Amino acid sequence: MKKDFHPDYNPVIFQDMTTGTRFITRSTAKSAKTEEIDGVEHFIISMGVTSDSHPFYTGQKQFVDTAGRIDKFQKRFGSVRRVGKPKIG
């Protein structure tokens, strides 16, 4: 097997930025921020969305106002008519 072929596998903390939940695992990812836990240096990687905050895993649904979007579209483009295809020849 070749030496120095695979990347380093490091202890890492993935931290959810919205909820603050931390997942301690190992990864090849690194960061400038570190924290020592039980005598082991862990890289801290901030994540925008994790299973702790993603709507699919939490069961929280976001309400999308589709009726409002349709009304806005009709106000802006409702009076615009389509132009027919140009005649060739």
C-alpha positions in Angstrom: 0.0 0.0 0.0 1.3 3.5 -0.8 2.4 5.7 2.1 0.7 9.1 2.5 -2.0 8.3 0.0 -5.1 8.7 2.2 -6.0 12.0 3.9 -5.7 12.3 7.7 -8.8 11.1 9.7 -9.3 13.6 12.6 -11.7 13.9 15.6 -14.2 16.6 14.7 -17.2 18.4 16.3 -19.9 19.4 13.8 -21.9 22.2 15.5 -25.4 23.3 14.3 -25.3 27.1 14.1 -29.1 27.5 14.8 -29.7 25.1 17.6 -26.2 24.7 19.0 -26.3 20.9 19.0 -22.9 19.3 18.7 -22.1 16.0 16.9 -18.8 14.5 17.9 -17.4 12.2 15.2 -14.3 11.7 13.0 -13.8 13.2 9.5 -11.1 14.4 7.1 -12.4 17.9 7.4 -10.4 20.5 9.4 -10.9 24.0 10.7 -9.0 26.7 12.5 -11.2 26.4 15.6 -10.3 23.6 18.0 -11.5 22.3 21.4 -10.1 19.7 23.7 -12.4 17.0 25.0 -11.0 14.3 27.3 -7.5 15.2 26.3 -8.2 14.9 22.5 -8.0 17.9 20.3 -11.2 18.2 18.1 -11.7 20.5 15.1 -15.0 22.5 15.3 -16.9 22.8 12.1 -20.0 25.0 12.1 -22.9 23.8 10.0 -26.0 25.8 8.8 -28.3 22.8 8.8 -28.0 19.4 10.5 -30.5 16.7 11.4 -31.3 18.7 14.6 -32.6 21.7 12.6 -33.7 20.4 9.2 -37.5 20.4 8.7 -37.5 16.8 7.4 -36.1 15.5 10.6 -37.8 17.8 13.1 -41.3 17.5 11.5 -41.8 21.2 11.4 -43.2 22.4 8.1 -42.8 25.9 6.8 -46.0 27.6 5.5 -45.6 28.8 1.9 -48.1 31.4 0.8 -48.8 30.2 -2.7 -52.0 32.2 -3.1 -50.1 35.4 -2.4 -47.5 34.4 -4.9 -50.1 33.9 -7.6 -51.8 37.2 -6.8 -48.5 39.0 -7.1 -47.8 37.3 -10.4 -51.3 38.2 -11.8 -50.9 41.9 -10.7 -47.5 42.1 -12.4 -48.1 40.1 -15.5 -51.9 39.5 -15.8 -52.4 42.2 -18.3 -49.5 41.2 -20.6 -50.7 39.3 -23.7 -48.7 36.8 -25.6 -47.5 37.8 -29.0 -48.2 35.3 -31.8 -45.4 33.6 -33.7 -43.9 35.7 -36.5 -44.9 34.6 -40.0 -42.0 33.4 -42.1 -42.1 34.0 -45.9 
